[in-house]
Amino acid sequence: MVGLVLPRLVSFEGAPRRSASVAERNLTALRSAYWLVLLSGFLEPVLYLFSIGVGVGALVGDLTLPGGQVVSYAAFVAPAMLASSAMNGALSETTFNFFGKMKFMKLYDGVIATPVQPFEIALGELAWAMIRGSLYSAAFLLIMVVMDLTTAVRAVAAFPAAMLVGVAFGALGMVVSTLIRSWQDFDLMGSAQFTLFLFSGTFVPAEAYPAVLRWVVELTPLYRSVHLIRAICVERSGWSWLLDVAYLVVLAAGMLALASRRMGRLLYK
């Protein structure tokens, strides 16, 4: 903890207040080097957008979406980069950092000696991950608007969608953290994360895959995230995104409940 006094994020009491205190603790404990981590997390999808979306896009040309709409390759890739950025930011905060605080710093062993409960810890850490994710999403959407890859109105609508993606993956990340045994297990998680990144309709439409593989792809959380944000940013009107929202809401709620239960077992054993 640094000797820094910060104003309360919120003034309400009870369980929401205790969850907010967990997020406040992370804000108070910030170090200057942490901003370099934030910057690197933002630059990665931007570099992908320029190298693949713009560079390779000049060779690929335009793409025809399933609804018949023709868009540039950069406009097709950009929403996928936003969804991937939301995923990576949330997972980074709720896996590597969360695991370190729980297993090695033993931070939560002290926290549960207070009235704060495991569910409130999970909710507070998820809120902190969303603060980080909101910075990525807002900056990336601004770049998309400047590059004329979407409109300002669509960008405003896509922002809460990106937050929902972050919530879902943040909750999933906390469950993974309670299952991980050592730092070496993060190699497996990184491989799974990169596989999702490549095969979630990120660079090619899901319709390009063989039928069996396509069904597998469309069941993954990153595909549903990409589909949701792409529908908001570039596609014409339609209601297919409602399925994506329902999928992510159920995933977030289920994983948050499971994460808090797993944390309770680990912390109270």
C-alpha positions in Angstrom: 0.0 0.0 0.0 1.3 3.5 -0.8 0.8 6.5 1.4 -1.9 7.9 -0.8 -5.3 9.1 0.3 -8.0 8.8 -2.3 -11.6 9.8 -2.2 -14.2 7.0 -1.8 -15.3 5.6 -5.2 -18.9 5.3 -3.9 -20.7 6.2 -0.7 -23.2 3.4 -0.3 -22.9 0.8 2.4 -23.2 -3.0 2.9 -22.1 -5.6 0.4 -21.7 -3.1 -2.5 -19.5 -0.9 -0.3 -17.3 -3.8 0.7 -16.9 -4.9 -2.9 -16.0 -1.4 -3.9 -13.4 -1.3 -1.1 -11.6 -4.3 -2.8 -11.5 -2.3 -6.1 -10.3 0.8 -4.1 -7.5 -1.2 -2.6 -6.2 -2.0 -6.1 -6.4 1.7 -7.1 -4.5 2.8 -4.0 -1.8 0.2 -4.5 -1.0 1.3 -8.0 2.6 1.7 -9.0 3.9 3.8 -11.8 5.1 0.7 -13.7 1.5 -0.5 -13.9 0.7 2.1 -16.4 3.3 0.5 -18.7 1.3 -2.7 -18.4 -1.9 -0.9 -19.3 -0.2 0.7 -22.3 1.1 -2.6 -23.6 -2.3 -4.2 -23.3 -3.8 -1.4 -25.5 -1.0 -1.4 -28.1 -1.3 -5.1 -29.0 -4.8 -5.0 -30.6 -3.9 -1.6 -32.3 -0.8 -3.2 -33.9 -2.9 -6.1 -35.0 -5.4 -3.8 -36.5 -2.8 -1.9 -38.5 -0.7 -4.9 -39.5 -3.5 -7.3 -40.4 -6.6 -5.2 -40.8 -5.0 -2.5 -42.8 -1.8 -4.1 -44.2 -3.2 -7.5 -45.1 -6.6 -5.9 -45.8 -5.0 -4.1 -48.8 -4.4 -7.5 -50.3 -7.7 -9.1 -49.3 -10.0 -6.3 -50.3 -13.6 -6.1 -49.2 -15.6 -8.9 -47.5 -19.2 -9.8 -47.8 -21.0 -10.4 -44.5 -23.6 -13.1 -44.1 -26.3 -10.5 -44.4 -25.0 -9.4 -47.8 -23.4 -6.2 -46.6 -19.9 -5.4 -48.1 -17.3 -3.9 -45.7 -13.6 -3.3 -45.9 -11.4 -5.9 -44.3 -10.2 -3.4 -41.7 -13.8 -2.7 -40.7 -14.3 -6.5 -40.4 -11.3 -7.1 -38.2 -11.5 -4.0 -36.0 -14.6 -5.2 -33.9 -12.8 -8.5 -33.4 -9.7 -6.7 -32.1 -11.9 -4.8 -29.7 -13.5 -8.0 -28.4 -10.0 -9.6 -28.1 -8.7 -6.6 -26.2 -11.6 -6.8 -23.7 -10.9 -10.5 -23.3 -7.2 -10.1 -22.8 -7.5 -7.1 -20.4 -10.0 -8.9 -18.2 -8.2 -12.2 -18.2 -4.8 -10.6 -17.4 -6.3 -8.9 -14.3 -8.3 -11.8 -13.1 -5.9 -14.7 -13.7 -2.2 -13.7 -13.3 -2.7 -10.8 -10.9 -5.6 -12.5 -9.1 -3.7 -15.7 -8.7 -0.6 -13.9 -7.3 -2.7 -12.1 -4.7 -4.6 -15.2 -3.7 -1.8 -17.9 -3.7 1.4 -16.0 -3.0 0.7 -12.7 -1.4 -2.1 -14.3 0.7 -3.9 -11.0 0.4 -7.4 -12.4 0.7 -6.5 -14.4 3.8 -6.4 -11.1 5.6 -9.4 -9.7 3.8 -11.7 -12.4 4.9 -10.8 -11.6 8.5 -12.9 -8.5 7.9 -16.7 -8.6 7.1 -15.8 -8.9 3.4 -17.0 -12.2 2.0 -15.5 -14.3 -1.0 -18.3 -13.2 -3.3 -17.6 -9.5 -2.5 -13.9 -10.1 -3.1 -14.8 -11.6 -6.5 -17.1 -8.8 -7.4 -14.6 -6.1 -6.3 -11.8 -7.7 -8.4 -14.1 -8.0 -11.3 -15.0 -4.3 -11.0 -11.3 -3.4 -11.0 -10.8 -5.5 -14.1 -13.6 -3.5 -15.8 -12.0 -0.2 -14.9 -8.9 -1.4 -16.8 -11.0 -2.8 -19.6 -13.0 0.4 -20.0 -9.8 2.3 -20.7 -8.8 -0.1 -23.5 -12.3 -0.1 -25.0 -12.8 3.6 -25.0 -9.4 4.3 -26.6 -9.8 1.6 -29.2 -13.3 2.8 -30.2 -11.9 6.3 -30.6 -9.3 4.9 -33.0 -12.1 3.1 -35.0 -14.1 6.3 -35.3 -11.1 8.3 -36.4 -10.2 5.6 -39.0 -13.8 5.7 -40.2 -14.3 2.0 -39.4 -17.5 2.7 -37.5 -19.6 5.7 -36.6 -19.6 7.7 -33.4 -23.1 6.5 -32.5 -22.2 2.9 -33.1 -19.1 3.3 -31.0 -21.1 4.6 -28.1 -23.4 1.6 -28.4 -20.4 -0.8 -28.6 -18.8 0.5 -25.4 -21.3 -1.3 -23.0 -21.1 -4.4 -25.2 -17.3 -4.4 -24.7 -17.8 -4.0 -21.0 -20.1 -7.1 -21.0 -17.4 -9.0 -22.8 -14.9 -8.0 -20.1 -17.3 -9.0 -17.3 -17.9 -12.5 -18.8 -14.2 -13.2 -19.4 -13.2 -11.6 -16.0 -15.5 -14.0 -14.2 -14.3 -16.9 -16.2 -10.7 -15.9 -15.4 -11.3 -16.0 -11.7 -12.6 -19.5 -12.0 -9.5 -20.5 -13.9 -7.4 -18.9 -11.2 -8.9 -21.0 -8.5 -8.1 -24.1 -10.5 -4.5 -23.3 -11.4 -1.9 -25.0 -9.3 1.3 -23.1 -10.2 2.7 -20.4 -12.5 3.5 -23.1 -15.1 -0.2 -23.7 -15.7 -0.4 -20.2 -17.2 1.3 -21.6 -20.3 -1.7 -23.8 -20.9 -4.1 -20.9 -20.4 -2.0 -18.8 -22.8 -2.3 -21.5 -25.5 -6.0 -21.7 -25.0 -6.4 -17.9 -25.2 -4.4 -17.7 -28.4 -6.4 -20.5 -30.0 -9.6 -18.6 -29.2 -8.0 -15.5 -30.7 -7.2 -17.2 -34.0 -10.4 -19.3 -34.4 -13.3 -17.1 -33.3 -14.3 -15.5 -36.5 -11.5 -12.9 -35.8 -9.8 -12.8 -39.2 -12.2 -14.8 -41.4 -16.0 -15.3 -41.2 -17.1 -18.4 -39.3 -18.9 -19.5 -42.5 -15.4 -20.2 -44.0 -14.8 -23.1 -41.7 -16.0 -26.7 -42.3 -19.5 -27.3 -40.9 -18.4 -29.3 -37.8 -15.7 -26.8 -36.9 -18.0 -23.9 -37.5 -20.4 -25.2 -34.8 -17.6 -25.5 -32.3 -16.3 -22.0 -33.1 -19.8 -20.5 -32.7 -20.1 -22.0 -29.2 -16.9 -20.3 -27.9 -17.3 -17.1 -25.8 -14.9 -15.1 -27.9 -16.9 -15.8 -31.1 -20.1 -14.6 -29.4 -18.2 -11.5 -28.2 -16.8 -10.8 -31.7 -20.2 -11.4 -33.3 -21.9 -9.0 -30.8 -19.5 -6.1 -31.3 -19.3 -6.6 -35.1 -23.1 -6.5 -35.3 -23.1 -3.2 -33.4 -20.2 -1.6 -35.2 -20.6 -2.5 -38.9 -23.7 -4.6 -39.6 -27.2 -3.5 -40.6 -30.1 -3.9 -38.3 -30.9 -7.3 -36.9 -31.6 -9.1 -33.6 -29.1 -11.9 -33.8 -27.0 -10.0 -31.2 -29.6 -10.7 -28.5 -28.4 -14.3 -28.4 -24.8 -13.1 -27.9 -26.0 -10.8 -25.0 -27.9 -13.7 -23.3 -24.9 -16.0 -23.8 -22.5 -13.6 -22.1 -24.8 -12.6 -19.3 -25.4 -16.3 -18.4 -21.6 -17.0 -18.6 -20.8 -14.0 -16.4 -23.4 -14.8 -13.8 -22.5 -18.5 -13.7 -18.7 -18.0 -13.5 -19.0 -15.3 -10.9 -21.1 -17.6 -8.7 -18.7 -20.5 -9.2 -15.6 -18.3 -8.6 -17.0 -17.0 -5.3 -17.8 -20.6 -4.2 -14.3 -21.9 -5.2 -12.7 -19.0 -3.4 -14.7 -19.7 -0.2 -13.5 -23.3 -0.3 -9.8 -22.3 -0.7 -9.8 -19.4 1.8 -11.8 -21.2 4.6 -10.1 -24.6 4.4 
